[in-house]
Amino acid sequence: MIPGLLLVISGPSGVGKGTICARLKTMDPTIHLSISMTTRPPREGEEEGREYFFVSEARFQELLKQGELLEWARVYDFYYGTPKKPVMEMRAAGRDVILEIDVQGGLQVKANCPDSILVFVLPPSFDELASRLQSRGTEGAEAIATRLRWAREELRSFRRYDYAVVNDTLEEAVRKVNAIRVAEKCRPSFHGLAWLDSLEE
């Protein structure tokens, strides 16, 4: 069986990564949206195993030492990481896996899994990003300022990704990310057709 794609979606907080991933899942229910692990406390409305796996810092460090994390990063004073086993199992079953993770983690995934595809989601402008963060109404002014400072750092890394998609119109951004997914599956290296290989003998 041909393994599924490993697609990494990154970008600054408030750019719409989660919404894009959810729309892709709606378009193709076979897509597996990987659930990250974090040491930060749950926000109101978040549930264990849905948005994140919430663990203590001691547990996180234990899994890290055991090599059970595909990637990890420290963001806003908390740790985030991707459990390796479920990602590998889904790919082995032929299902595409999407990781919605931080830039630091995305680059780690690329180093650990060279066949992964990295997509950076950009805002139309920095002012628009600030407006989206403020309109969410989930954080205070100080938290928003922290996220915007971090966003400036993240945006400097977008050229290290394989693709960049501007999320100006959501539906168009979703179409572009899905087009990247479809195109990657058309690469000769993706198919691995044994009967074609036999023609070269």
VEXRO-483045 format. One line per 8 residues: number of its first residue (from 1); for each residue x, y, z of C-alpha. Coordinates in Angstrom, 1 decimal. Layout:
BEGIN
NUM) X,Y,Z | ...
This chain:
BEGIN
1) 0.0,0.0,0.0 | 1.2,3.5,-0.9 | 1.6,5.5,2.4 | -0.4,8.6,2.9 | 1.0,12.1,2.6 | 2.3,14.0,5.6 | 1.1,17.6,5.2 | 2.3,20.2,7.7
9) 0.2,23.4,8.0 | 1.9,26.3,9.8 | 1.4,30.1,10.2 | 0.9,32.7,12.8 | -1.9,32.5,15.4 | -5.1,33.9,14.0 | -4.3,33.3,10.3 | -6.9,30.6,9.9
17) -4.9,27.4,10.0 | -7.5,25.5,12.0 | -10.4,26.5,9.8 | -8.5,25.5,6.7 | -7.7,22.1,8.2 | -11.3,21.5,9.2 | -12.6,22.4,5.7 | -10.1,19.9,4.2
25) -11.4,17.2,6.5 | -15.0,18.0,5.4 | -13.9,17.7,1.8 | -12.2,14.4,2.4 | -13.2,12.5,5.6 | -10.3,10.0,5.1 | -7.9,12.8,6.0 | -6.5,12.3,9.6
33) -6.0,15.6,11.5 | -3.3,14.9,14.0 | -3.9,16.0,17.6 | -1.0,17.7,19.3 | 0.0,17.3,22.9 | 0.5,20.4,25.1 | 1.4,21.4,28.6 | -0.8,24.5,28.5
41) -4.1,24.4,30.4 | -7.3,23.9,28.4 | -9.1,27.0,27.2 | -12.9,27.3,27.9 | -14.7,24.8,25.7 | -11.7,22.7,24.8 | -11.8,19.0,25.4 | -9.2,16.3,26.1
49) -8.4,14.4,22.9 | -10.3,16.8,20.6 | -8.3,20.1,20.5 | -5.2,18.7,22.3 | -4.0,16.0,24.6 | -3.3,17.9,27.8 | -0.4,16.6,29.8 | 1.9,17.7,32.6
57) 5.4,19.0,31.9 | 6.9,16.0,33.6 | 4.9,13.6,31.3 | 5.9,15.6,28.2 | 9.5,15.4,29.1 | 9.2,11.7,29.7 | 7.7,11.1,26.2 | 10.4,13.3,24.7
65) 13.2,11.3,26.2 | 11.6,8.1,25.0 | 11.5,9.4,21.4 | 7.7,9.2,21.2 | 7.3,12.7,19.7 | 7.6,13.4,16.0 | 8.3,17.1,16.8 | 8.1,19.5,19.7
73) 8.5,23.2,20.5 | 8.2,25.6,23.3 | 5.7,28.3,22.5 | 4.4,31.0,24.9 | 6.1,29.3,27.9 | 4.3,26.0,27.2 | 5.4,22.8,25.4 | 3.7,21.4,22.3
81) 4.4,18.2,20.4 | 3.1,15.6,18.1 | 2.8,11.9,19.2 | 4.7,9.9,16.6 | 2.8,6.5,16.7 | -0.7,7.6,15.5 | 0.8,9.6,12.6 | 2.9,6.7,11.4
89) 0.0,4.2,11.7 | -2.3,6.4,9.7 | 0.2,7.0,6.9 | 0.9,3.2,6.8 | -2.8,2.6,6.3 | -2.7,4.9,3.3 | -4.4,7.9,4.9 | -3.1,11.5,4.5
97) -2.2,13.1,7.8 | -2.3,16.9,8.4 | -0.3,18.4,11.2 | -1.3,21.9,12.2 | 1.8,22.9,14.1 | 4.2,25.7,14.9 | 7.0,26.6,12.5 | 9.7,25.2,14.9
105) 7.9,21.9,14.9 | 7.2,22.0,11.1 | 10.9,22.3,10.4 | 11.6,19.4,12.8 | 9.1,17.2,10.9 | 10.8,18.0,7.6 | 14.2,17.0,9.1 | 12.7,13.7,10.5
113) 10.4,13.0,7.6 | 12.0,14.4,4.4 | 8.9,13.4,2.3 | 6.6,15.6,4.4 | 5.1,18.6,2.6 | 5.3,22.0,4.4 | 2.6,24.7,3.7 | 2.8,28.1,5.3
121) -0.4,30.0,5.6 | 0.1,33.8,5.3 | -2.3,36.6,6.3 | -3.1,39.3,3.6 | -1.3,41.8,5.8 | 0.0,42.2,9.3 | -2.7,44.6,10.1 | -5.3,42.1,9.0
129) -3.7,39.5,11.2 | -3.9,41.8,14.2 | -7.6,42.5,13.5 | -8.4,38.8,13.3 | -6.8,38.2,16.7 | -8.7,41.0,18.3 | -12.0,39.9,16.8 | -11.7,36.4,18.3
137) -12.3,37.9,21.7 | -10.6,35.0,23.5 | -7.6,36.9,24.8 | -6.7,40.2,26.4 | -4.5,43.0,25.0 | -1.3,41.7,26.5 | -1.8,38.1,25.1 | -2.6,39.5,21.7
145) 0.6,41.7,21.8 | 2.6,38.6,22.7 | 1.1,36.6,19.8 | 1.8,39.5,17.3 | 5.5,39.6,18.5 | 5.7,35.9,17.9 | 4.0,36.2,14.5 | 6.7,38.6,13.3
153) 9.3,35.9,14.1 | 7.3,33.1,12.4 | 6.6,35.1,9.3 | 10.3,35.4,8.7 | 10.5,31.6,8.2 | 7.9,31.2,5.5 | 10.5,30.9,2.7 | 11.8,27.7,4.4
161) 8.5,26.0,3.6 | 7.7,24.2,0.4 | 4.5,26.2,-0.3 | 3.0,29.5,0.8 | -0.8,30.2,0.7 | -2.3,33.6,1.5 | -5.6,33.2,3.4 | -7.4,36.2,2.1
169) -10.6,34.4,1.0 | -11.0,31.3,3.0 | -12.6,29.1,0.3 | -9.8,30.0,-2.2 | -7.1,29.2,0.5 | -8.7,25.8,1.1 | -8.8,25.1,-2.6 | -5.1,26.0,-3.0
177) -4.0,23.8,-0.1 | -6.1,20.9,-1.4 | -4.5,21.5,-4.9 | -1.1,21.2,-3.3 | -2.2,17.9,-1.8 | -3.5,16.6,-5.1 | -0.4,17.7,-7.0 | 2.0,16.0,-4.6
185) 0.2,12.7,-5.2 | 0.9,13.1,-8.9 | 4.7,13.1,-8.4 | 6.4,10.0,-10.0 | 8.1,9.3,-6.7 | 4.8,9.0,-4.9 | 3.3,6.1,-6.9 | 6.0,3.4,-6.5
193) 4.3,1.2,-9.2 | 6.2,-2.0,-9.3 | 5.2,-2.9,-12.8 | 6.7,0.4,-14.1 | 10.0,-0.4,-12.3 | 10.1,-3.8,-14.1 | 10.1,-2.1,-17.5 | 13.5,-0.6,-16.7
201) 15.1,-4.0,-16.1
